[in-house]
Amino acid sequence: MRLTLCIAGCLGAGWLGFLLTRPALTTWYEGLSKPNWTPPNWLFAPVWTILYVAMGVAAGLAWRRSSLAAVPMQLFLLQLLLNVAWSAVFFRFRSPGWAFLEIVGLWCAILFRAIAFGRAAPVAGWLMIPYLVWVSYAAALNFAIWRLNS
């Protein structure tokens, strides 16, 4: 049950992020200058879906070994909130500079969560690595877009 709740919560956060992103994709975002290593828009949905499922599985594994009030789970909730907030800052408020600062905070939260999850359940910590790598790439992309458009 915990595993299902965690996966559903992550996919729900992903859906909320998508709702914040979608209105700006074909208007504002398409008009931005982007580096040549920007992936095609269609790639983001499958990658994020896989990452959200992995996040949910990791959270479910960690929750089995700790309480919802424990630090690993609080970091999970913080990181999920920061993930959705990035979509709002970048796409809804159309602010790549502020979004870059926000994604740095998100990256730190993911790292701390991976460490905390790894202590609670080692597999849960390892499941966070692809997410950390993708957000590292997203941060570099966010920075490049910010610099190209300022």
C-alpha positions, 0 to 999 in steps of 0.5 A: 500500500505504501509503495502504491501511494508513493508511486501515485504521489510521484506521478500526481506531482508529475501531472501537476508539473505537466499542467504548469508546463503545457501552456508555455510549451508551444508559445513561450518555450518554442521561441526561446534560444536553446543549445543544440543539445536540447532534447526534443520535447517528446522525450521529456514525458517518457523520461519523467514518467520513468523517473517518477516511478523510480522515485515512488519505488524508492520512497516506498522502500524507504517508508517501509523502514521508517515513519512518514515523519522521519527525515528521509520521508520529509526530504522526499516531500520537500524534493517533490514540492521543489520538483513541481515548483521548478515547472511553475518558476520556469514555465508558468512565471517564465523565469529561467534565471530564478528557475536555475536557482530553484533547480540548484536547491532541487538538486541538493534536495535530491542528493540529500534524499538519495543519501537518506534513502540509502541509509534507510534502504540501500536500493532506494538510494541507488534508485535516486541516481538516474534522477540526480543525473537527469536533474544535473542535465536539466540544470545545465540546460536551464542555465544555458537557456537562461544565458542564451536569452538574457 
